């Protein structure tokens, strides 16, 4: 379940990158001015690039959890700590992720 949530979080961030790029660059295209088109395309690509960069860790960690890779717990833990600032959905997923991972860690230590 946790892996699926992180894959969905990463995929939704990728979708947001596509929407932002389309909206910002498309807005410039509607103006018809070459300078505005150039500027809005750069701004849209920059914001989409940042969102793409932010989408990769949850995707990689989620896929790692789904394939039961040992390193994936560390990726998801780090990603979850950063996602605490991403209100409201990212925070909810982060809190749930931290709770699940700490439960698993306590279970591993007590065995």
N, C-alpha and C positions, 0 to 999 in steps of 0.2 A: 504494500500500500504506500509506504513512504517513498519508494523509488518512483512509483507512478505519479505521486504528487510533485516530485521534483522534476520529472520529465515534463509534466503539464505546465509547471511554472516556467521552465526554460522555453517551452514551445510558445507559451503566451507572450513571453518577452520577445521572442523572434517575430511573432505576429505584430506586436506593438512597434517593433523596429520598421517593419514593412509599412504599416499604416502611417507612422511619423514621416518616413521618407516620401511616401506618396503624397501626403497632405502638404508638406512643406515645399517639396519640389513642384508639385502640381499647382500650388498657389502662385508660385513665381511664374510658371508657364502661362497661367491665365492672364498675367499682366501684359505679356507680349514684349516686354523690354529685355534686351539681351543681358544687360548688367544685372537686373533683378533675377532673371532665370539662373544665371551663373552663381549669384550669391545664395539664393534659396536652395539650389542643388547642392552646393557645398555644405550649407548648414544642415540640410536634411540628411546628407550622407554622413556628416560628423555625428549627429545625434543617433542615427541608425547604427553607426559603427560602435558607439558606446553601449547601446542596448544589446547589440550582437555580442560584444565582449562580456556583458553582464549575463547573457543567456547561456553561455557555454558551461560554466561550472555546475549549475543545477542540472543541465542536460547530461553532462558527463557523469556526475555523481549519481543521478537517478538511474542511468543505464547501468552504471557499476553496481548499484544496489540490486537492480533487477537480475543481474547476472551473478550476484553473490560474490563480488570481488571484495577482498579484505580492505583495500585502500579506499574504497568508496565511502566507508564510514567517516574517514577523515575529511574527505572532500565535502561531504554533506554537512558535517559538523561545522567546518569553516564557512561554507556557504550559508548555513542557517544563522550563524552569528551575524554575518553581514546583512542578511535579509530581515533581521529584527527591525531595521530602520525603514523597511519597505511596507508602509501602512496601506491598507489593512490586511490584504491577502497574504503578502509576503511575511508579515509578522505572525499571522495565524499559523502558516505552514512552518515557519521557523520555530515557534514555541512547541508545536506538536513534534517536529523533528528532534529538537533538543530533548524533549521528554522521552521519546522513544529510544533515542541513542543512549541516554543516560540510564534508562531502565535496562537496556541490553548490556551496558558496561557493568552495571552492578551485578547482573546475573552472571556475567563471565567471571567477575572477580570472586564471587561467593562460591563458585564451583570448585 
